[in-house]
């Protein structure tokens, strides 16, 4: 009982601090750019109550529909960007809070949120991870339909969760559960297609969807990514200076084979890794990476661009970024095989096979 009260107090304090951080100019002025883009898409809709004629759209259909949820929470006559922004922050805060129902080590989870900062409040990534968790839980409980449905919604929001589909299908195939495999695929497809149909009914068209997919597919190599930091490091070794900066698709990038790096997610890395126990190492790495992420983005992001890339100075910020990305890579490698194929489903289990 005492522990439950302590967790509740820690949860309120953590989420409250995240919301307080989100209101600080250091974070707010830099991170609300995406929400401003969301508002512009909504303004287009409000002008004609249709998405017909919307050009240069980079937001996927399901995400566009999700952007309407904060609008429903704003009283009639109060609809404005000034009111939309705080409602988005609070909604995302609630989504983050829902993760606690599925986390075993709640204290460490809340601590990692503090280390990370309020960036999740300005994105919809927390919703994607929540949907993925629901998919994994449903899969573990032998509910392939719901598992496929949640995974389909996550993919409709962010695309990359599709890489998980082959793993789930492979597990079912190895267990000779062909009916469950087919059910999962059908529900996955339904969750993907239903938002598209709604988008079309609201005036959207195929070209807008293709444009949104191209925006994500043709993105350059971001300076914040692992490939970007590796290319930068190679340039430092061979040229003694960072590579030239490129700007496009809403990011700062470096020259390189973008198509190759954008296809790396197709490689099922988890299947070729040796078994590794995660243990507390994952939490330590997570806290370190979260803290480094807060330092790099956005606290010293201007330093990274103006001092390091443009003036070949302040190398320390690049090394922090590289360390963060290598930490993310280490977490990915460890988690892939410490969770996958470790038991009957291989998902959401502890290293000893106990359910979370």
matplotlib code that plots the C-alpha trace (Angstrom):
import matplotlib.pyplot as plt

x = [0.0, 2.8, 4.7, 1.6, 1.2, 4.8, 4.5, 1.4, 3.2, 6.2, 4.0, 2.2, 5.6, 7.2, 4.3, 4.0, 7.7, 7.4, 4.5, 6.4, 9.5, 7.3, 6.2, 9.8, 11.0, 14.1, 11.9, 8.7, 9.9, 12.0, 9.7, 6.3, 7.1, 5.5, 2.4, 2.2, 2.3, -0.5, -2.6, -2.0, -3.4, -6.5, -6.9, -7.1, -9.8, -11.8, -11.8, -13.6, -14.4, -12.4, -8.8, -9.3, -6.7, -4.3, -0.7, 2.7, 1.2, 3.7, 1.3, -0.2, -4.0, -4.3, -2.1, -4.3, -7.3, -5.6, -4.9, -8.7, -8.9, -7.5, -10.0, -12.8, -11.5, -11.7, -15.0, -16.8, -15.7, -12.3, -10.7, -7.3, -3.7, -3.1, -5.6, -4.8, -1.1, -1.7, -4.5, -2.0, 0.6, -2.0, -3.3, 0.2, 0.9, -2.1, -0.9, 2.5, 0.8, -1.1, 2.3, 2.5, -0.1, 2.3, 5.6, 7.0, 9.8, 7.7, 10.3, 12.9, 10.4, 9.4, 13.1, 13.9, 11.0, 12.6, 16.0, 14.5, 12.7, 9.3, 10.0, 7.4, 4.7, 5.3, 5.2, 2.8, 5.5, 4.2, 0.9, 2.8, 4.7, 1.4, -0.2, 2.9, 2.6, -1.1, -0.1, 2.5, 0.2, -2.6, -0.1, 1.1, -2.5, -3.2, -5.4, -3.9, -6.7, -6.3, -2.5, -2.7, -5.2, -3.0, 0.1, -1.8, -2.7, 0.9, 2.1, -0.5, 0.8, 4.6, 5.3, 8.3, 6.3, 5.7, 9.2, 7.6, 5.0, 7.4, 8.6, 5.1, 4.2, 7.4, 6.6, 3.1, 4.4, 7.0, 4.2, 2.1, -0.8, -1.7, -5.3, -3.9, -1.4, -4.1, -6.3, -3.4, -2.7, -6.4, -6.8, -3.5, -4.7, -8.1, -6.4, -4.2, -6.9, -9.8, -8.2, -7.3, -10.9, -12.0, -9.4, -10.8, -14.3, -13.0, -11.7, -8.2, -6.7, -4.1, -1.5, -1.6, -0.9, 1.9, 3.4, 3.3, 5.0, 7.6, 8.3, 9.3, 10.8, 13.0, 14.3, 17.9, 20.4, 19.7, 22.6, 20.9, 20.8, 23.4, 24.2, 24.6, 26.9, 29.0, 29.3, 30.3, 32.9, 34.3, 34.5, 36.4, 38.9, 39.4, 39.0, 39.6, 36.2, 32.5, 30.6, 28.6, 25.1, 22.0, 18.5, 15.4, 12.3, 12.2, 15.6, 19.3, 21.2, 24.6, 25.4, 25.4, 23.5, 20.1, 18.2, 20.6, 20.2, 16.5, 16.3, 18.3, 15.1, 14.3, 17.2, 15.9, 18.8, 17.2, 17.4, 21.2, 22.2, 23.4, 21.3, 22.0, 20.4, 19.1, 18.9, 19.6, 22.0, 19.0, 17.8, 21.3, 21.7, 18.2, 18.9, 22.3, 20.8, 17.8, 20.1, 22.4, 19.3, 18.2, 21.7, 21.9, 18.3, 17.3, 19.7, 22.8, 21.2, 22.1, 25.7, 25.8, 24.7, 26.4, 29.6, 30.4, 29.0, 29.4, 32.6, 34.3, 34.4, 32.8, 33.6, 32.3, 28.7, 29.3, 30.9, 27.8, 25.6, 27.7, 27.6, 23.9, 23.4, 25.7, 23.8, 20.5, 22.2, 23.3, 19.8, 18.3, 20.7, 20.3, 16.5, 15.9, 17.2, 16.6, 12.8, 12.3, 12.0, 12.8, 9.7, 6.5, 5.9, 9.2, 7.4, 7.0, 8.7, 11.5, 14.8, 13.7, 10.5, 8.2, 5.4, 5.7]
y = [0.0, 2.4, 1.5, 2.1, 5.6, 6.3, 5.3, 7.5, 10.5, 9.9, 9.7, 13.0, 14.7, 13.3, 14.1, 17.5, 18.3, 17.2, 19.5, 22.3, 21.7, 21.8, 25.3, 26.6, 28.6, 26.4, 23.5, 25.1, 27.5, 24.8, 21.7, 23.1, 23.5, 20.1, 21.0, 24.2, 22.2, 20.0, 23.2, 24.4, 21.1, 21.5, 25.1, 23.9, 21.5, 24.1, 26.4, 24.0, 20.9, 18.8, 17.7, 18.1, 20.5, 20.0, 20.2, 19.5, 17.3, 15.0, 13.7, 10.2, 9.7, 8.1, 10.8, 13.5, 11.9, 11.7, 15.5, 16.1, 14.5, 17.6, 19.7, 17.7, 18.6, 22.3, 24.1, 25.6, 29.2, 28.6, 26.9, 28.5, 27.5, 29.1, 26.6, 23.7, 23.5, 23.0, 20.4, 18.4, 18.5, 17.3, 14.6, 13.2, 13.4, 11.1, 8.7, 8.5, 7.9, 4.9, 3.2, 2.7, 0.0, -2.2, -1.3, -3.5, -1.2, 1.9, 3.9, 3.4, 4.2, 7.4, 8.3, 7.7, 10.1, 12.8, 12.2, 12.4, 15.7, 16.8, 16.0, 13.2, 15.8, 17.5, 14.3, 11.4, 8.7, 7.8, 6.8, 4.6, 2.8, 2.4, 0.7, -1.5, -2.6, -3.4, -5.4, -7.4, -8.0, -9.2, -11.5, -12.9, -13.6, -15.5, -12.8, -12.5, -10.3, -7.6, -7.9, -7.3, -4.5, -2.5, -3.1, -1.9, 1.3, 1.9, 1.3, 3.7, 6.4, 5.9, 3.3, 1.8, -0.6, -2.7, -4.3, -6.1, -7.9, -10.5, -11.4, -12.1, -14.0, -16.1, -17.0, -18.2, -20.0, -21.9, -22.9, -24.0, -21.6, -20.8, -19.7, -17.2, -16.1, -15.3, -13.6, -11.3, -10.4, -9.6, -7.4, -5.7, -4.8, -3.6, -1.2, 0.1, 0.6, 1.9, 5.3, 5.6, 5.1, 7.7, 10.1, 9.6, 10.2, 13.5, 14.6, 13.1, 11.3, 8.9, 11.5, 13.0, 9.7, 9.0, 12.4, 11.7, 8.3, 9.9, 12.5, 9.8, 7.4, 10.0, 11.8, 12.6, 11.3, 13.3, 14.6, 13.2, 9.6, 6.9, 6.8, 10.6, 10.6, 7.8, 9.7, 12.8, 10.8, 9.4, 12.9, 14.1, 11.2, 11.7, 15.4, 16.8, 18.6, 17.8, 17.2, 20.0, 20.4, 19.7, 21.0, 19.2, 17.3, 19.2, 18.1, 19.0, 16.3, 15.1, 13.8, 10.1, 7.1, 7.9, 5.2, 2.5, 3.7, 4.1, 0.4, -0.9, -1.4, -4.3, -6.3, -8.7, -8.0, -9.7, -13.1, -13.0, -11.9, -14.2, -14.5, -11.7, -11.1, -7.6, -7.2, -3.8, -2.9, -1.9, 0.6, 2.0, 2.5, 4.0, 6.6, 7.5, 7.8, 9.8, 12.3, 12.6, 13.1, 16.0, 17.6, 17.2, 18.1, 20.8, 22.3, 22.2, 21.6, 25.2, 24.6, 21.3, 23.1, 26.5, 25.7, 22.1, 21.6, 25.2, 26.3, 23.0, 23.8, 22.4, 18.7, 17.7, 18.1, 15.7, 13.1, 13.4, 12.8, 9.8, 8.3, 8.7, 6.9, 4.1, 3.7, 3.4, 0.8, -1.2, -1.1, -2.3, -5.2, -6.4, -6.1, -7.8, -11.2, -11.0, -10.7, -12.4, -16.2, -16.5, -18.4, -19.5, -16.1, -14.5, -11.2, -9.2, -11.7, -11.4, -13.1, -15.9, -16.4, -14.7, -12.5, -8.8]
z = [0.0, 0.9, -2.2, -4.4, -2.8, -3.4, -7.0, -7.4, -5.9, -8.0, -11.1, -10.4, -9.7, -12.9, -15.2, -13.6, -14.1, -17.7, -18.2, -16.5, -18.7, -21.8, -20.9, -20.7, -23.7, -24.0, -25.0, -26.0, -28.7, -30.4, -30.2, -30.9, -34.6, -35.3, -33.5, -35.4, -38.7, -37.3, -36.6, -40.2, -41.5, -39.2, -40.4, -44.0, -43.0, -41.1, -44.1, -46.4, -44.3, -46.7, -47.4, -51.1, -52.5, -49.6, -51.0, -49.6, -46.9, -45.1, -42.5, -42.9, -42.9, -39.5, -37.9, -39.5, -37.9, -34.6, -34.7, -34.4, -30.9, -29.1, -31.1, -29.5, -26.1, -26.7, -26.0, -29.0, -29.5, -27.9, -30.8, -31.5, -31.7, -28.3, -26.8, -29.1, -28.0, -24.2, -25.0, -27.1, -24.3, -21.8, -24.1, -24.7, -21.0, -20.4, -23.1, -21.4, -18.1, -19.5, -20.1, -16.4, -16.5, -18.5, -16.9, -14.1, -12.9, -12.6, -10.6, -13.3, -16.0, -14.4, -13.8, -17.5, -18.4, -16.2, -17.9, -21.3, -20.9, -22.3, -26.0, -26.0, -25.2, -28.5, -30.6, -31.0, -30.5, -27.1, -28.7, -31.1, -28.3, -26.4, -29.4, -29.8, -26.1, -26.6, -29.7, -27.7, -24.8, -27.1, -28.9, -25.6, -24.5, -27.8, -29.3, -32.8, -34.1, -31.6, -31.8, -35.6, -35.1, -32.6, -34.7, -37.8, -36.1, -34.9, -38.5, -39.8, -37.5, -37.9, -40.6, -38.9, -36.6, -39.7, -39.1, -36.1, -38.3, -39.8, -36.3, -35.1, -38.2, -38.0, -34.4, -35.4, -38.4, -36.3, -33.9, -36.9, -35.9, -39.4, -38.5, -36.0, -38.5, -41.1, -38.5, -37.4, -41.0, -41.8, -38.7, -39.4, -42.9, -41.6, -39.2, -42.0, -44.5, -42.4, -41.7, -45.4, -46.3, -43.8, -45.2, -48.7, -47.5, -46.0, -49.4, -49.4, -52.4, -53.4, -54.4, -50.9, -49.3, -51.7, -51.0, -47.2, -47.7, -50.0, -47.3, -44.9, -47.4, -49.1, -46.0, -46.0, -43.4, -40.3, -38.3, -35.2, -36.6, -36.1, -39.8, -39.8, -36.8, -38.4, -41.7, -39.7, -37.9, -41.1, -42.5, -39.4, -39.9, -43.6, -44.1, -40.6, -40.7, -40.5, -43.8, -45.4, -44.0, -46.1, -45.4, -46.6, -45.5, -42.3, -41.0, -41.1, -42.8, -44.2, -47.7, -48.1, -49.6, -47.9, -49.7, -48.4, -44.8, -45.1, -46.0, -43.1, -41.1, -43.4, -42.0, -39.2, -37.0, -34.0, -35.8, -36.2, -32.7, -29.9, -26.8, -24.3, -20.9, -20.5, -16.8, -15.3, -18.0, -20.2, -17.6, -17.0, -20.8, -21.1, -18.4, -20.0, -23.5, -22.2, -20.5, -23.5, -25.7, -23.5, -23.8, -27.5, -28.4, -27.9, -25.2, -27.4, -30.8, -32.0, -30.8, -32.8, -36.0, -35.8, -33.8, -34.9, -38.4, -39.7, -37.8, -37.1, -33.4, -30.2, -31.0, -27.5, -28.6, -31.5, -29.2, -26.9, -29.9, -31.1, -27.6, -27.4, -30.8, -29.9, -26.7, -28.6, -30.9, -27.8, -26.3, -29.6, -29.9, -26.4, -26.3, -29.6, -28.6, -24.8, -25.6, -29.0, -29.1, -25.4, -24.5, -26.3, -27.6, -26.7, -25.9, -22.7, -20.5, -18.0, -18.5, -16.2, -18.2, -15.7, -17.0, -16.4]

ax = plt.figure().add_subplot(projection="3d")
ax.plot(x, y, z, "-o")
ax.set_aspect("equal")
plt.show()
